[in-house]
Amino acid sequence: MVRKVMNLAVFLLIANAVYQISPVIVHHFQFKDSLNELALFSSKLTDAEVVERTMALAQENQIPLMRQFVQVRHDKGTIYIDATYVELLRYLPGLDYPWQFDAGAKQFDGSLGTLR
């Protein structure tokens, strides 16, 4: 009987952790997909516009992103969008664990040359 209660308690703790963590993970991957799409269509946008759209995407996907942790780089015809944020994951009731997420996207710009 005690073993069944312990097994049930462990199962409930694991189920609670999955229930608490899965929305955070889903939002992260949705945000990453949105960043990839933004990078794909951002060749004519300024860096400030890309940062603004990144912040809007973060808000849509419930991502706690701060503007100073968004970087837009251009290197050899490639656009890089990097965003880093920290989310508190709750594995156990009353126990939060800060986890750093790195979301990034890159896309060939195409404006710096042509193939011959």
OpenMM code with the backbone's topology and positions (N, CA, C; nanometers):
from openmm import Vec3, app, unit

residues = "MET VAL ARG LYS VAL MET ASN LEU ALA VAL PHE LEU LEU ILE ALA ASN ALA VAL TYR GLN ILE SER PRO VAL ILE VAL HIS HIS PHE GLN PHE LYS ASP SER LEU ASN GLU LEU ALA LEU PHE SER SER LYS LEU THR ASP ALA GLU VAL VAL GLU ARG THR MET ALA LEU ALA GLN GLU ASN GLN ILE PRO LEU MET ARG GLN PHE VAL GLN VAL ARG HIS ASP LYS GLY THR ILE TYR ILE ASP ALA THR TYR VAL GLU LEU LEU ARG TYR LEU PRO GLY LEU ASP TYR PRO TRP GLN PHE ASP ALA GLY ALA LYS GLN PHE ASP GLY SER LEU GLY THR LEU ARG".split()
positions = [
    Vec3(0.0820, -0.1204, 0.0000),
    Vec3(0.0000, 0.0000, 0.0000),
    Vec3(0.0860, 0.1262, 0.0000),
    Vec3(0.1898, 0.1269, 0.0819),
    Vec3(0.2793, 0.2431, 0.0883),
    Vec3(0.3509, 0.2609, -0.0446),
    Vec3(0.3879, 0.1519, -0.1056),
    Vec3(0.4574, 0.1585, -0.2350),
    Vec3(0.3660, 0.2200, -0.3422),
    Vec3(0.2382, 0.1853, -0.3419),
    Vec3(0.1443, 0.2417, -0.4372),
    Vec3(0.1278, 0.3922, -0.4160),
    Vec3(0.1215, 0.4341, -0.2914),
    Vec3(0.1098, 0.5765, -0.2603),
    Vec3(0.2348, 0.6508, -0.3061),
    Vec3(0.3515, 0.5936, -0.2842),
    Vec3(0.4769, 0.6563, -0.3279),
    Vec3(0.4824, 0.6638, -0.4806),
    Vec3(0.4434, 0.5568, -0.5483),
    Vec3(0.4414, 0.5576, -0.6948),
    Vec3(0.3455, 0.6647, -0.7467),
    Vec3(0.2307, 0.6765, -0.6838),
    Vec3(0.1337, 0.7777, -0.7232),
    Vec3(0.1895, 0.9179, -0.7001),
    Vec3(0.2555, 0.9386, -0.5876),
    Vec3(0.3143, 1.0698, -0.5575),
    Vec3(0.4215, 1.1061, -0.6600),
    Vec3(0.5078, 1.0126, -0.6948),
    Vec3(0.6119, 1.0381, -0.7948),
    Vec3(0.5481, 1.0676, -0.9297),
    Vec3(0.4473, 0.9900, -0.9668),
    Vec3(0.3778, 1.0132, -1.0930),
    Vec3(0.3157, 1.1531, -1.0963),
    Vec3(0.2516, 1.1929, -0.9876),
    Vec3(0.1883, 1.3246, -0.9827),
    Vec3(0.2915, 1.4373, -0.9897),
    Vec3(0.4067, 1.4198, -0.9269),
    Vec3(0.5132, 1.5209, -0.9357),
    Vec3(0.5659, 1.5334, -1.0783),
    Vec3(0.5836, 1.4217, -1.1442),
    Vec3(0.6315, 1.4248, -1.2828),
    Vec3(0.5254, 1.4862, -1.3745),
    Vec3(0.3999, 1.4481, -1.3545),
    Vec3(0.2913, 1.5035, -1.4362),
    Vec3(0.2800, 1.6544, -1.4153),
    Vec3(0.2952, 1.6999, -1.2924),
    Vec3(0.2908, 1.8430, -1.2630),
    Vec3(0.4064, 1.9155, -1.3318),
    Vec3(0.5254, 1.8585, -1.3285),
    Vec3(0.6412, 1.9207, -1.3931),
    Vec3(0.6189, 1.9332, -1.5440),
    Vec3(0.5679, 1.8289, -1.6051),
    Vec3(0.5399, 1.8331, -1.7493),
    Vec3(0.4332, 1.9387, -1.7787),
    Vec3(0.3312, 1.9444, -1.6954),
    Vec3(0.2240, 2.0417, -1.7127),
    Vec3(0.2761, 2.1848, -1.6990),
    Vec3(0.3685, 2.2085, -1.6087),
    Vec3(0.4232, 2.3426, -1.5858),
    Vec3(0.5241, 2.3835, -1.6924),
    Vec3(0.6040, 2.2891, -1.7409),
    Vec3(0.7156, 2.3213, -1.8295),
    Vec3(0.6745, 2.3216, -1.9768),
    Vec3(0.5820, 2.2368, -2.0163),
    Vec3(0.5496, 2.2234, -2.1587),
    Vec3(0.5019, 2.3534, -2.2241),
    Vec3(0.4202, 2.4379, -2.1599),
    Vec3(0.3832, 2.5633, -2.2271),
    Vec3(0.5039, 2.6543, -2.2537),
    Vec3(0.5985, 2.6561, -2.1628),
    Vec3(0.7187, 2.7381, -2.1813),
    Vec3(0.7982, 2.6893, -2.3019),
    Vec3(0.8125, 2.5599, -2.3152),
    Vec3(0.8869, 2.5019, -2.4270),
    Vec3(0.8134, 2.5274, -2.5588),
    Vec3(0.6827, 2.5105, -2.5586),
    Vec3(0.6044, 2.5345, -2.6804),
    Vec3(0.6162, 2.6802, -2.7238),
    Vec3(0.6055, 2.7738, -2.6296),
    Vec3(0.6186, 2.9156, -2.6635),
    Vec3(0.7575, 2.9463, -2.7186),
    Vec3(0.8595, 2.8820, -2.6642),
    Vec3(0.9963, 2.9039, -2.7131),
    Vec3(1.0085, 2.8613, -2.8591),
    Vec3(0.9584, 2.7441, -2.8928),
    Vec3(0.9710, 2.6966, -3.0304),
    Vec3(0.8836, 2.7774, -3.1269),
    Vec3(0.7680, 2.8242, -3.0824),
    Vec3(0.6863, 2.9116, -3.1663),
    Vec3(0.7588, 3.0435, -3.1919),
    Vec3(0.8256, 3.0952, -3.0891),
    Vec3(0.9020, 3.2191, -3.1039),
    Vec3(1.0191, 3.1991, -3.1997),
    Vec3(1.0882, 3.0855, -3.1876),
    Vec3(1.1989, 3.0566, -3.2795),
    Vec3(1.1504, 3.0478, -3.4238),
    Vec3(1.0389, 2.9828, -3.4467),
    Vec3(0.9830, 2.9747, -3.5813),
    Vec3(0.9467, 3.1136, -3.6342),
    Vec3(0.8899, 3.1964, -3.5482),
    Vec3(0.8553, 3.3329, -3.5881),
    Vec3(0.9800, 3.4133, -3.6222),
    Vec3(1.0872, 3.3935, -3.5455),
    Vec3(1.2133, 3.4627, -3.5747),
    Vec3(1.2705, 3.4187, -3.7093),
    Vec3(1.2620, 3.2901, -3.7391),
    Vec3(1.3090, 3.2414, -3.8691),
    Vec3(1.2300, 3.3054, -3.9831),
    Vec3(1.1008, 3.3183, -3.9658),
    Vec3(1.0185, 3.3823, -4.0674),
    Vec3(1.0532, 3.5303, -4.0799),
    Vec3(1.0761, 3.5959, -3.9680),
    Vec3(1.1165, 3.7363, -3.9704),
    Vec3(1.2493, 3.7525, -4.0427),
    Vec3(1.3446, 3.6669, -4.0154),
    Vec3(1.4748, 3.6746, -4.0825),
    Vec3(1.4602, 3.6526, -4.2323),
    Vec3(1.3703, 3.5663, -4.2706),
    Vec3(1.3485, 3.5359, -4.4115),
    Vec3(1.3005, 3.6585, -4.4887),
    Vec3(1.2171, 3.7395, -4.4255),
    Vec3(1.1569, 3.8541, -4.4941),
    Vec3(1.2079, 3.9882, -4.4432),
    Vec3(1.3252, 3.9927, -4.3820),
    Vec3(1.3743, 4.1173, -4.3225),
    Vec3(1.4849, 4.1847, -4.4015),
    Vec3(1.5089, 4.1434, -4.5233),
    Vec3(1.6220, 4.1992, -4.5980),
    Vec3(1.6057, 4.3483, -4.6272),
    Vec3(1.4830, 4.3989, -4.6328),
    Vec3(1.4611, 4.5406, -4.6636),
    Vec3(1.4278, 4.6232, -4.5404),
    Vec3(1.4358, 4.5631, -4.4238),
    Vec3(1.4068, 4.6337, -4.2996),
    Vec3(1.5356, 4.6849, -4.2373),
    Vec3(1.5245, 4.7937, -4.1630),
    Vec3(1.6401, 4.8415, -4.0878),
    Vec3(1.6565, 4.7556, -3.9629),
    Vec3(1.7728, 4.7660, -3.9010),
    Vec3(1.7969, 4.6886, -3.7790),
    Vec3(1.6984, 4.7269, -3.6690),
    Vec3(1.6654, 4.8545, -3.6584),
    Vec3(1.5704, 4.8988, -3.5558),
    Vec3(1.4323, 4.8388, -3.5796),
    Vec3(1.3917, 4.8296, -3.7063),
    Vec3(1.2617, 4.7693, -3.7376),
    Vec3(1.2623, 4.6202, -3.7057),
    Vec3(1.3741, 4.5534, -3.7312),
    Vec3(1.3846, 4.4106, -3.6992),
    Vec3(1.3747, 4.3904, -3.5478),
    Vec3(1.4402, 4.4769, -3.4710),
    Vec3(1.4328, 4.4667, -3.3247),
    Vec3(1.2896, 4.4904, -3.2780),
    Vec3(1.2228, 4.5897, -3.3345),
    Vec3(1.0836, 4.6177, -3.2963),
    Vec3(0.9928, 4.4988, -3.3267),
    Vec3(1.0102, 4.4402, -3.4424),
    Vec3(0.9272, 4.3241, -3.4785),
    Vec3(0.9606, 4.2025, -3.3920),
    Vec3(1.0871, 4.1889, -3.3552),
    Vec3(1.1258, 4.0805, -3.2642),
    Vec3(1.0581, 4.0976, -3.1291),
    Vec3(1.0549, 4.2204, -3.0795),
    Vec3(0.9884, 4.2456, -2.9520),
    Vec3(0.8382, 4.2182, -2.9619),
    Vec3(0.7769, 4.2529, -3.0752),
    Vec3(0.6344, 4.2247, -3.0943),
    Vec3(0.6090, 4.0743, -3.0979),
    Vec3(0.6977, 4.0002, -3.1650),
    Vec3(0.6840, 3.8540, -3.1690),
    Vec3(0.6994, 3.7933, -3.0300),
    Vec3(0.7917, 3.8483, -2.9515),
    Vec3(0.8115, 3.7986, -2.8151),
    Vec3(0.6853, 3.8204, -2.7321),
    Vec3(0.6252, 3.9361, -2.7479),
    Vec3(0.5029, 3.9638, -2.6721),
    Vec3(0.3894, 3.8711, -2.7158),
    Vec3(0.3780, 3.8460, -2.8466),
    Vec3(0.2735, 3.7560, -2.8972),
    Vec3(0.2904, 3.6140, -2.8436),
    Vec3(0.4151, 3.5717, -2.8255),
    Vec3(0.4433, 3.4349, -2.7817),
    Vec3(0.4693, 3.4241, -2.6320),
    Vec3(0.4387, 3.5292, -2.5570),
    Vec3(0.4519, 3.5310, -2.4112),
    Vec3(0.5953, 3.5015, -2.3679),
    Vec3(0.6905, 3.5665, -2.4344),
    Vec3(0.8320, 3.5501, -2.4055),
    Vec3(0.8788, 3.6722, -2.3273),
    Vec3(0.9437, 3.6547, -2.2113),
    Vec3(0.9906, 3.7685, -2.1317),
    Vec3(1.1241, 3.8235, -2.1842),
    Vec3(1.1210, 3.8808, -2.3018),
    Vec3(1.2418, 3.9289, -2.3685),
    Vec3(1.2603, 4.0774, -2.3415),
    Vec3(1.3843, 4.1137, -2.3110),
    Vec3(1.4189, 4.2544, -2.2911),
    Vec3(1.4953, 4.3033, -2.4139),
    Vec3(1.4669, 4.4268, -2.4529),
    Vec3(1.5205, 4.4829, -2.5767),
    Vec3(1.6725, 4.4756, -2.5846),
    Vec3(1.7424, 4.4929, -2.4746),
    Vec3(1.8892, 4.4933, -2.4792),
    Vec3(1.9480, 4.3554, -2.5093),
    Vec3(1.8662, 4.2513, -2.5059),
    Vec3(1.9148, 4.1167, -2.5353),
    Vec3(1.8765, 4.0685, -2.6761),
    Vec3(1.8414, 4.1638, -2.7627),
    Vec3(1.8140, 4.1342, -2.9031),
    Vec3(1.9258, 4.1967, -2.9852),
    Vec3(1.9879, 4.1158, -3.0685),
    Vec3(2.0953, 4.1645, -3.1546),
    Vec3(2.0652, 4.1290, -3.2989),
    Vec3(2.0930, 4.2236, -3.3876),
    Vec3(2.0808, 4.2016, -3.5306),
    Vec3(2.2181, 4.2253, -3.5906),
    Vec3(2.2679, 4.1254, -3.6634),
    Vec3(2.4006, 4.1356, -3.7256),
    Vec3(2.3893, 4.1048, -3.8734),
    Vec3(2.4823, 4.1631, -3.9471),
    Vec3(2.4954, 4.1334, -4.0897),
    Vec3(2.6389, 4.0904, -4.1119),
    Vec3(2.6560, 3.9761, -4.1770),
    Vec3(2.7906, 3.9258, -4.2020),
    Vec3(2.7928, 3.8512, -4.3347),
    Vec3(2.8657, 3.9048, -4.4294),
    Vec3(2.8838, 3.8403, -4.5603),
    Vec3(2.7506, 3.8002, -4.6240),
    Vec3(2.6581, 3.8934, -4.6265),
    Vec3(2.5314, 3.8673, -4.6922),
    Vec3(2.4325, 3.7850, -4.6127),
    Vec3(2.4579, 3.7665, -4.4855),
    Vec3(2.3682, 3.6883, -4.4012),
    Vec3(2.3181, 3.7764, -4.2869),
    Vec3(2.1889, 3.7675, -4.2589),
    Vec3(2.1289, 3.8411, -4.1480),
    Vec3(2.1131, 3.7455, -4.0304),
    Vec3(2.1629, 3.7867, -3.9144),
    Vec3(2.1502, 3.7080, -3.7919),
    Vec3(2.0630, 3.7854, -3.6933),
    Vec3(1.9669, 3.7180, -3.6372),
    Vec3(1.8853, 3.7752, -3.5298),
    Vec3(1.9046, 3.6856, -3.4084),
    Vec3(1.9575, 3.7415, -3.3016),
    Vec3(1.9822, 3.6663, -3.1783),
    Vec3(1.9008, 3.7271, -3.0646),
    Vec3(1.8338, 3.6426, -2.9887),
    Vec3(1.7546, 3.6867, -2.8744),
    Vec3(1.7775, 3.5886, -2.7597),
    Vec3(1.8102, 3.6416, -2.6445),
    Vec3(1.8353, 3.5600, -2.5258),
    Vec3(1.7440, 3.6079, -2.4133),
    Vec3(1.6836, 3.5141, -2.3444),
    Vec3(1.5973, 3.5493, -2.2316),
    Vec3(1.6011, 3.4387, -2.1276),
    Vec3(1.5576, 3.4731, -2.0073),
    Vec3(1.5542, 3.3775, -1.8966),
    Vec3(1.4089, 3.3574, -1.8557),
    Vec3(1.3715, 3.2331, -1.8451),
    Vec3(1.2355, 3.1955, -1.8041),
    Vec3(1.2462, 3.1116, -1.6770),
    Vec3(1.1569, 3.1345, -1.5832),
    Vec3(1.1551, 3.0547, -1.4609),
    Vec3(1.0718, 2.9294, -1.4845),
    Vec3(1.1353, 2.8142, -1.4709),
    Vec3(1.0657, 2.6869, -1.4856),
    Vec3(1.0324, 2.6334, -1.3471),
    Vec3(0.9123, 2.5843, -1.3326),
    Vec3(0.8679, 2.5323, -1.2031),
    Vec3(0.8569, 2.3809, -1.2141),
    Vec3(0.9624, 2.3120, -1.1664),
    Vec3(0.9629, 2.1653, -1.1691),
    Vec3(0.8747, 2.1073, -1.0597),
    Vec3(0.8893, 2.1620, -0.9426),
    Vec3(0.8125, 2.1175, -0.8266),
    Vec3(0.7355, 2.2359, -0.7710),
    Vec3(0.6232, 2.2128, -0.7066),
    Vec3(0.5489, 2.3241, -0.6483),
    Vec3(0.6371, 2.4037, -0.5504),
    Vec3(0.6442, 2.5334, -0.5749),
    Vec3(0.7229, 2.6199, -0.4887),
    Vec3(0.8713, 2.6247, -0.5219),
    Vec3(0.9151, 2.5537, -0.6242),
    Vec3(1.0565, 2.5505, -0.6600),
    Vec3(1.0727, 2.5989, -0.8034),
    Vec3(1.1273, 2.7195, -0.8192),
    Vec3(1.1503, 2.7766, -0.9513),
    Vec3(1.2964, 2.7607, -0.9892),
    Vec3(1.3207, 2.7367, -1.1179),
    Vec3(1.4567, 2.7211, -1.1674),
    Vec3(1.4734, 2.8116, -1.2895),
    Vec3(1.5644, 2.9093, -1.2840),
    Vec3(1.5842, 2.9963, -1.4001),
    Vec3(1.6561, 2.9220, -1.5123),
    Vec3(1.6022, 2.9318, -1.6325),
    Vec3(1.6600, 2.8633, -1.7477),
    Vec3(1.6794, 2.9656, -1.8590),
    Vec3(1.8009, 2.9692, -1.9141),
    Vec3(1.8288, 3.0631, -2.0222),
    Vec3(1.7960, 3.0000, -2.1561),
    Vec3(1.7173, 3.0713, -2.2350),
    Vec3(1.6811, 3.0279, -2.3694),
    Vec3(1.7511, 3.1177, -2.4703),
    Vec3(1.8054, 3.0580, -2.5741),
    Vec3(1.8682, 3.1316, -2.6827),
    Vec3(1.7887, 3.1038, -2.8096),
    Vec3(1.7308, 3.2081, -2.8636),
    Vec3(1.6562, 3.1955, -2.9887),
    Vec3(1.7312, 3.2751, -3.0933),
    Vec3(1.7569, 3.2123, -3.2041),
    Vec3(1.8298, 3.2816, -3.3087),
    Vec3(1.7815, 3.2383, -3.4447),
    Vec3(1.8063, 3.3251, -3.5413),
    Vec3(1.7697, 3.2954, -3.6788),
    Vec3(1.8743, 3.3561, -3.7699),
    Vec3(1.8934, 3.2937, -3.8836),
    Vec3(1.9820, 3.3521, -3.9836),
    Vec3(1.9221, 3.3270, -4.1204),
    Vec3(1.9486, 3.4217, -4.2080),
    Vec3(1.8964, 3.4114, -4.3426),
    Vec3(1.9903, 3.4823, -4.4371),
    Vec3(2.0179, 3.4211, -4.5505),
    Vec3(2.1002, 3.4826, -4.6521),
    Vec3(2.0308, 3.6071, -4.7031),
    Vec3(2.1009, 3.7185, -4.7003),
    Vec3(2.0448, 3.8475, -4.7396),
    Vec3(2.0249, 3.8561, -4.8906),
    Vec3(2.1259, 3.8170, -4.9674),
    Vec3(2.1143, 3.8195, -5.1119),
    Vec3(2.1403, 3.9542, -5.1751),
    Vec3(2.1541, 4.0588, -5.0959),
    Vec3(2.1730, 4.1915, -5.1529),
    Vec3(2.3207, 4.2276, -5.1704),
    Vec3(2.4112, 4.1446, -5.1268),
    Vec3(2.5529, 4.1803, -5.1316),
    Vec3(2.6272, 4.1152, -5.2468),
    Vec3(2.5611, 4.0780, -5.3474),
    Vec3(2.6327, 4.0201, -5.4593),
    Vec3(2.5434, 3.9254, -5.5363),
    Vec3(2.5906, 3.8896, -5.6546),
    Vec3(2.5150, 3.7966, -5.7361),
    Vec3(2.6061, 3.6850, -5.7810),
    Vec3(2.5488, 3.5741, -5.8154),
    Vec3(2.6258, 3.4617, -5.8680),
    Vec3(2.6441, 3.4799, -6.0175),
    Vec3(2.7587, 3.4433, -6.0657),
    Vec3(2.7859, 3.4549, -6.2107),
    Vec3(2.8191, 3.3203, -6.2655),
] * unit.nanometer
topology = app.Topology()
chain = topology.addChain("A")
for resn in residues:
    res = topology.addResidue(resn, chain)
    for name in ("N", "CA", "C"):
        topology.addAtom(name, app.Element.getBySymbol(name[0]), res)
